[in-house]
Amino acid sequence: MLRKLFLVLGLSGALACPALSFARPSMMFASDSDPEAVNFVREKFGDADYVGSRVVDVSKPGKSAVFVLPASVDSVRHHARAACGTKGAPTVVIYDPEHWEATPESERRDLPAAIEAGADAVHASGCRKFGLAPDGEFIGLVPKACSATPGALARSVNWKKVDVLVLQAQRLLAERCGGRANVAAYSRFVAEWSRIVKAVNPDIKVFSSLTFRYTDAATMSEAIRKSRRDVDGYYLAYPSSESGTKCQHCQSSNLKSVVETIGSGQ
């Protein structure tokens, strides 16, 4: 699940190179409780990066897009009504529907309609982009299993109205699912999703989710190398200490290693 107390990073932009130009990470950053992580990520911010609204320094707004992760359409509408141009106001509203109480049952029953309503509300503001981050079950992960196939949602949403898609496929790389041995399955799944939505909307940005909660840095790096040609970025979940979530691999050395892999172009 995507939580507000997570560190999240993505991939876009370019790295200067004497002979070549490689994709480099843009970043989504939501956690404000790990000073070392905050400082490390802030050093990486650029024109194509994202920062969670809770950690925006309104006195120094910078160039980064500001995002929020509401779990209901009512909350999406609330954020969409914020005055345009206000320091710290969201420029990207990412609807985060999941199988939990924060997403109303009526929205879970007809998610394509809820997505359409949220997208219309955000775009009506005239100054914001609409993002979508459904949980793993919504995008086709088999409950309590280590397999996935893009389900009905992939072909029932009007992807022309979605600017950013975050694929919560991180469970496929969990150690209980074989970790590194399941990298190929993870890569195939996110590549198929990317192909489907980009066929409808070539401008959509597709981010694939990874988490330090139950995936080691070496496995993440291998998954990045295998899938980087098929997605626009990576959403890296790094549960903060305040979230109360045990995170075996949440060390700054692991975070830096994975970020370096994303930026290396290799």
C-alpha positions in Angstrom: 0.0 0.0 0.0 1.1 3.6 -0.6 1.3 5.4 2.7 2.0 9.1 3.4 4.9 8.1 5.6 6.8 6.5 2.8 9.8 7.7 0.8 9.0 7.5 -2.9 11.2 8.0 -5.9 10.7 7.8 -9.6 12.5 7.9 -12.9 12.5 10.5 -15.7 14.6 13.3 -17.0 18.2 12.9 -18.4 21.8 12.6 -17.2 24.4 14.5 -19.2 27.1 12.2 -20.7 29.8 13.0 -23.2 28.4 10.5 -25.8 25.0 9.3 -24.5 22.0 10.5 -22.6 20.4 8.2 -20.1 17.2 8.4 -18.1 17.7 9.5 -14.5 15.5 9.5 -11.5 12.8 12.0 -10.9 11.6 11.7 -7.3 8.4 11.5 -5.4 9.1 12.1 -1.8 6.4 11.9 1.0 8.1 11.1 4.2 9.3 13.9 6.5 10.4 11.9 9.5 13.8 10.6 8.4 16.2 13.6 8.2 19.0 11.6 6.5 16.6 10.4 3.8 15.0 13.8 3.3 18.4 15.5 2.9 19.6 12.8 0.5 16.5 13.0 -1.7 16.4 16.8 -1.7 19.8 16.9 -3.2 18.4 15.0 -6.2 15.4 17.2 -6.9 15.1 18.6 -10.4 12.6 20.0 -12.9 10.8 16.6 -13.4 10.7 15.6 -9.7 7.8 15.3 -7.2 7.7 16.1 -3.5 4.9 15.3 -1.1 2.9 18.3 0.2 3.9 17.5 3.8 7.6 18.2 3.2 7.2 21.3 0.9 9.2 24.2 2.3 6.8 27.0 1.2 9.6 29.6 1.7 11.6 27.7 -1.0 9.1 25.9 -3.2 11.7 25.0 -5.9 10.9 23.5 -9.2 9.4 20.2 -8.1 5.8 19.2 -8.6 3.9 18.8 -5.4 1.7 15.7 -5.0 -0.9 14.3 -2.6 -2.2 10.7 -2.3 -5.9 10.8 -1.4 -7.7 7.5 -1.1 -11.3 8.6 -2.0 -12.9 10.7 -4.7 -14.2 13.2 -2.1 -10.7 13.7 -0.9 -9.5 14.1 -4.6 -12.1 16.8 -5.1 -11.0 18.5 -1.9 -7.4 18.8 -3.1 -8.5 19.8 -6.6 -10.2 22.8 -5.2 -7.0 24.3 -3.7 -6.2 27.7 -5.2 -3.9 27.5 -8.2 -0.4 28.9 -7.8 -0.5 28.8 -4.0 2.9 27.9 -2.5 2.8 24.3 -1.3 -0.5 23.5 -3.1 -0.6 20.2 -5.0 0.1 20.2 -8.7 -0.4 16.5 -9.0 -3.3 14.7 -7.3 -2.8 10.9 -7.2 -5.9 8.9 -6.4 -4.9 5.9 -4.3 -7.9 3.4 -4.2 -7.2 0.3 -2.2 -9.1 -2.5 -0.6 -9.3 -0.7 2.7 -11.8 1.4 4.7 -10.3 4.7 3.4 -11.7 4.0 -0.1 -15.5 3.8 0.0 -17.1 0.5 -1.0 -19.1 2.2 -3.8 -15.8 3.3 -5.4 -14.3 -0.1 -5.1 -17.3 -1.7 -6.8 -17.1 0.7 -9.8 -13.5 1.9 -9.9 -13.5 3.0 -13.6 -16.3 5.4 -12.8 -14.6 6.7 -9.7 -11.4 7.2 -11.6 -13.2 9.2 -14.3 -14.9 11.4 -11.7 -11.6 12.1 -9.9 -9.8 12.9 -13.2 -12.5 15.3 -14.3 -12.4 17.1 -10.9 -8.6 17.5 -11.0 -8.4 18.6 -14.7 -11.2 21.1 -14.1 -8.9 23.0 -11.8 -6.9 24.0 -14.9 -3.6 23.7 -13.1 -3.2 20.1 -12.0 -2.4 16.7 -13.3 -4.3 13.5 -12.3 -2.5 10.4 -11.1 -3.7 6.9 -10.2 -2.2 4.3 -7.9 -4.5 1.3 -7.4 -3.4 -1.4 -5.1 -2.0 -4.7 -6.3 -5.4 -6.5 -6.3 -6.9 -3.9 -8.5 -4.2 -4.1 -11.2 -4.2 -7.9 -11.3 -2.1 -9.4 -8.5 -3.7 -12.6 -7.3 -4.6 -12.2 -3.6 -2.1 -14.0 -1.3 -0.2 -15.3 -4.3 2.9 -14.5 -6.2 1.5 -14.2 -9.7 -0.3 -11.5 -11.7 -2.0 -10.7 -15.0 -3.4 -7.3 -16.0 -7.1 -7.6 -15.2 -10.3 -5.8 -16.4 -9.1 -2.4 -15.0 -6.4 -2.2 -17.7 -9.0 -2.0 -20.5 -11.9 -0.4 -18.7 -10.3 3.0 -17.8 -10.2 6.0 -20.0 -6.4 6.3 -19.9 -6.5 9.6 -21.9 -7.6 11.2 -18.6 -4.8 9.8 -16.5 -1.4 11.6 -16.5 0.5 9.4 -14.1 0.0 5.7 -13.3 1.8 4.0 -10.3 1.7 0.2 -10.6 1.8 -1.4 -7.1 3.4 -4.6 -8.2 6.0 -4.7 -5.5 4.6 -7.9 -3.8 5.9 -9.9 -6.8 9.4 -9.1 -5.6 8.8 -10.0 -2.0 11.2 -12.5 -0.5 8.3 -14.8 0.2 7.7 -14.7 -3.6 11.2 -15.7 -4.4 12.7 -12.2 -4.6 15.2 -12.1 -7.3 13.9 -15.3 -8.9 10.6 -13.5 -9.6 12.2 -10.5 -11.4 11.3 -11.7 -14.8 7.6 -12.1 -13.8 7.6 -8.6 -12.3 9.2 -7.1 -15.4 6.8 -8.8 -17.8 3.8 -7.6 -15.7 4.7 -3.9 -15.6 5.8 -4.0 -19.3 2.4 -5.4 -20.3 0.6 -2.7 -18.3 2.7 0.0 -19.8 2.1 -1.2 -23.3 -1.7 -1.3 -22.8 -2.1 2.2 -21.3 0.5 3.9 -23.6 -1.4 2.5 -26.6 -4.3 4.6 -25.5 -2.4 7.6 -24.1 1.3 7.9 -25.3 1.8 10.8 -22.9 1.0 8.9 -19.7 3.9 8.4 -17.3 4.1 4.9 -15.8 5.9 4.4 -12.5 6.5 0.9 -11.1 6.5 0.4 -7.4 9.3 -1.2 -5.3 9.6 -1.4 -1.5 12.4 -1.7 1.0 9.9 -3.3 3.4 10.4 -6.8 2.0 12.8 -6.5 -1.0 16.6 -6.2 -0.8 18.6 -3.6 -2.7 20.2 -6.2 -5.1 16.8 -7.5 -6.1 15.4 -4.0 -6.7 18.4 -3.1 -8.8 18.0 -6.2 -10.9 14.3 -5.4 -11.4 15.2 -1.9 -12.5 17.8 -3.1 -15.0 15.2 -5.5 -16.5 12.3 -3.1 -16.7 13.8 0.3 -17.2 13.0 0.3 -21.0 9.3 -0.3 -20.4 8.4 2.2 -17.7 9.0 5.9 -17.1 9.9 5.6 -13.4 10.1 3.8 -10.1 8.1 4.5 -7.0 10.4 3.4 -4.1 8.6 2.8 -0.8 10.8 3.4 2.3 8.6 3.1 5.4 9.5 5.7 8.0 10.0 4.9 11.6 6.8 6.8 12.4 4.7 4.5 10.3 5.2 1.7 12.8 6.1 -0.7 9.9 9.1 -3.0 10.3 11.4 -2.5 7.4 14.3 -4.9 7.2 16.0 -3.2 4.3 15.4 0.5 5.3 19.0 1.6 5.5 20.4 4.7 3.9 23.1 2.6 2.1 20.4 0.5 0.4 18.5 3.6 -0.6 21.5 5.2 -2.1 22.5 2.0 -3.9 19.1 1.7 -5.6 18.9 5.3 -6.5 22.4 5.0 -8.1 21.1 2.0 -10.1 18.1 4.0 -11.4 20.4 6.9 -12.4 23.2 4.8 -14.0 21.4 3.9 -17.2 22.7 0.4 -16.9 
